[in-house]
Amino acid sequence: MAKPLALDFDPIARADELWARRWGTVPSMAAITSIMRAHQILLSRVDAVLKPYGLTFARYEALVLLTFSRTGELSLSKIGERLMVHPTSVTNTVDRLERAGLVARRPNPLDGRGVLATITGRGREVVEEATRELMAMEFGLEEYGPDQCRQVFELLKPLRVAAGDFAEPGDGVEDQAVEGAAEGAARKRP
């Protein structure tokens, strides 16, 4: 497939100018449009590397997560929690990884209804090979240096905190959780 010819102007900057004329200056419109376009570009670059392995980025993330666990296995609920996705998405992802022989399922001995996903030897090989390729192309961010990548990470962090992905240290959420646990323990005492 031929690469489309580059425009001789930035369509997002042009949209920003037109937006400003019609509704007033709104820098967030240009920012969100740029983020969405960057997402398309990066996903395309990463998918091109992962496709030969039969992976999508979601499946790759699940395999990486399993390699990070001490035992190479996690419950499906824990996978969903860590990847911040709906249980249905986790089930679909694990189904596909299992069909490809990269993951196996087994009952969770600690939870009669739960299921564990376990990375297979082939799954470990695939994740190592794919990771080498992704790292070689800087996960699609080769135009940016390490400091710029850290800046992007930091710039997007407040959005993720506001969405409830995690709590920043010192924002009181941990204190509330500890206080709630202490209150619960105090109620259980005779």
Beta strands, then each sheet from edge to edge (+ up, - down):
strand 1: 73-75
strand 2: 103-107
strand 3: 115-119
sheet 1: 1+ 3- 2+
end
